[in-house]
Amino acid sequence: LISNLIDQLKKIESAKLKMITIEEIVDFTKDFLKEDNIFPDTDIFSLGIYGDDMDEFLGSYHKKYNVNFDNYLWYFHNEEEISNNFSIGKIFFKPPYDSVERIPITPEILTKFANTKVWEIDYPEHQIPKFRYDVLIDQIIFGGLALIILYFSLKQYF
């Protein structure tokens, strides 16, 4: 009985030693983003990290801390690279991230998920269109422009 209690205490102590601290996540975030002004409540998105940069950051976080991202819904936390450049389709149809209220990703929340090993956010009720009409419009317009340019470029050879 006493040896079982001692074993259980050792397991509890071992688990405490393996807990990931907020300081570790803040340091990881600072190192990855090459940014010094990061605190437990800093919204990563507010640092200008979005699109591919956010995906690379979260991919590195996932790899290092082995967090299950099955429940992650990107459009609540992130934008696409194209959104800040040029999109005609966005004028007519909202992209998913403009249809929901953004939820910040902070070192605090990343610490919680690193310790539970699961991305666990209770996302609000929402409805996202089945098709990305904003992207479809952009593809049609830019594809059409590419064909017109190709036609006039090759016209002289025929």
C-alpha positions as CSV (number, residue, x, y, z in Angstrom):
1,L,0.0,0.0,0.0
2,I,2.7,2.5,0.9
3,S,4.8,1.6,-2.1
4,N,1.7,2.2,-4.3
5,L,1.3,5.6,-2.8
6,I,4.9,6.4,-3.3
7,D,4.7,5.3,-7.0
8,Q,1.6,7.5,-7.5
9,L,3.3,10.5,-5.9
10,K,6.3,9.9,-8.2
11,K,4.0,9.8,-11.2
12,I,2.3,13.1,-10.1
13,E,5.6,14.7,-9.5
14,S,6.9,13.5,-12.9
15,A,3.8,14.9,-14.6
16,K,4.3,18.3,-12.9
17,L,7.9,18.4,-14.2
18,K,6.6,17.7,-17.8
19,M,4.0,20.5,-17.7
20,I,4.6,23.1,-20.4
21,T,4.8,26.6,-18.9
22,I,3.6,29.9,-20.3
23,E,7.2,31.1,-20.3
24,E,8.2,28.2,-22.5
25,I,5.4,29.0,-25.0
26,V,6.2,32.8,-24.9
27,D,9.9,31.9,-25.6
28,F,9.0,29.5,-28.4
29,T,6.8,32.2,-30.0
30,K,9.5,34.9,-29.6
31,D,12.1,32.6,-31.2
32,F,9.9,31.5,-34.1
33,L,8.5,34.9,-34.9
34,K,11.7,36.8,-34.2
35,E,9.7,39.2,-32.1
36,D,10.5,40.4,-28.5
37,N,7.2,42.1,-27.6
38,I,5.2,38.9,-26.9
39,F,3.4,38.4,-23.6
40,P,1.0,35.7,-22.4
41,D,-2.0,37.6,-23.7
42,T,-0.5,38.8,-27.1
43,D,-2.7,38.0,-30.0
44,I,-0.4,36.5,-32.6
45,F,-2.6,37.8,-35.5
46,S,-2.1,41.4,-34.2
47,L,1.7,41.0,-34.9
48,G,0.9,40.7,-38.6
49,I,1.2,37.0,-38.6
50,Y,-1.5,35.5,-40.9
51,G,-1.8,33.2,-43.9
52,D,1.2,31.1,-44.7
53,D,3.2,32.6,-41.8
54,M,0.5,31.6,-39.3
55,D,0.3,28.1,-40.9
56,E,4.1,27.7,-40.5
57,F,4.0,29.0,-36.9
58,L,1.2,26.6,-36.0
59,G,2.8,23.7,-37.9
60,S,6.0,24.2,-35.9
61,Y,4.0,24.5,-32.7
62,H,2.1,21.3,-33.6
63,K,5.3,19.4,-34.3
64,K,7.1,20.5,-31.1
65,Y,4.2,20.1,-28.7
66,N,2.3,17.2,-30.5
67,V,-1.1,19.0,-30.3
68,N,-4.0,17.4,-32.2
69,F,-5.4,20.0,-34.6
70,D,-8.5,18.0,-35.7
71,N,-10.8,20.5,-34.1
72,Y,-9.0,23.6,-35.5
73,L,-11.1,25.9,-37.7
74,W,-8.6,28.2,-39.5
75,Y,-11.1,30.9,-40.5
76,F,-11.7,31.8,-36.8
77,H,-8.1,32.7,-36.3
78,N,-6.5,33.4,-39.6
79,E,-6.8,35.0,-43.0
80,E,-5.4,34.0,-46.4
81,E,-2.4,35.6,-48.0
82,I,-4.5,36.8,-51.0
83,S,-7.0,38.6,-48.7
84,N,-4.6,41.4,-48.0
85,N,-3.5,41.7,-51.6
86,F,-6.2,41.7,-54.3
87,S,-9.5,39.8,-54.6
88,I,-12.3,40.8,-56.8
89,G,-14.4,37.9,-55.6
90,K,-14.2,39.2,-52.1
91,I,-16.3,42.3,-53.2
92,F,-19.2,40.0,-54.0
93,F,-18.9,37.1,-51.6
94,K,-17.4,37.1,-48.1
95,P,-14.5,34.7,-47.5
96,P,-15.0,32.4,-44.5
97,Y,-12.9,34.5,-42.1
98,D,-15.1,37.5,-42.8
99,S,-18.2,35.5,-41.9
100,V,-17.2,34.8,-38.3
101,E,-15.9,36.7,-35.4
102,R,-12.1,36.2,-35.1
103,I,-10.8,34.3,-32.0
104,P,-7.3,35.3,-30.9
105,I,-4.5,32.9,-30.6
106,T,-2.3,33.8,-27.6
107,P,0.5,32.1,-25.8
108,E,-1.9,31.5,-22.9
109,I,-4.2,29.4,-25.1
110,L,-1.3,27.7,-26.8
111,T,0.1,26.7,-23.3
112,K,-3.3,25.1,-22.4
113,F,-3.4,23.1,-25.7
114,A,0.3,22.1,-25.4
115,N,-0.5,20.6,-22.0
116,T,-3.8,18.9,-23.0
117,K,-2.4,17.9,-26.4
118,V,-5.7,18.9,-28.1
119,W,-6.8,22.1,-29.8
120,E,-10.0,22.5,-27.8
121,I,-12.1,25.6,-28.6
122,D,-15.8,25.6,-28.3
123,Y,-16.5,27.5,-31.6
124,P,-19.7,29.4,-31.9
125,E,-22.5,28.3,-34.1
126,H,-21.7,29.4,-37.6
127,Q,-22.5,28.7,-41.3
128,I,-19.8,28.7,-44.0
129,P,-20.8,28.4,-47.7
130,K,-20.1,25.0,-49.2
131,F,-18.2,26.6,-52.1
132,R,-15.8,29.4,-52.2
133,Y,-17.4,31.7,-54.7
134,D,-15.0,34.5,-54.0
135,V,-12.1,32.3,-55.1
136,L,-14.1,31.0,-58.1
137,I,-14.7,34.5,-59.3
138,D,-11.0,35.4,-58.9
139,Q,-10.0,32.2,-60.8
140,I,-12.3,33.0,-63.7
141,I,-11.2,36.6,-64.0
142,F,-7.5,36.0,-63.7
143,G,-7.7,32.8,-65.8
144,G,-9.5,34.8,-68.5
145,L,-6.9,37.6,-68.3
146,A,-4.1,35.0,-68.7
147,L,-5.9,33.6,-71.8
148,I,-6.3,37.0,-73.3
149,I,-2.6,37.8,-72.7
150,L,-1.6,34.5,-74.1
151,Y,-3.8,34.9,-77.1
152,F,-2.3,38.3,-78.0
153,S,1.2,37.2,-77.2
154,L,0.9,34.2,-79.6
155,K,-1.3,35.8,-82.2
156,Q,1.7,37.1,-84.2
157,Y,3.0,33.5,-84.7
158,F,-0.2,32.3,-86.4
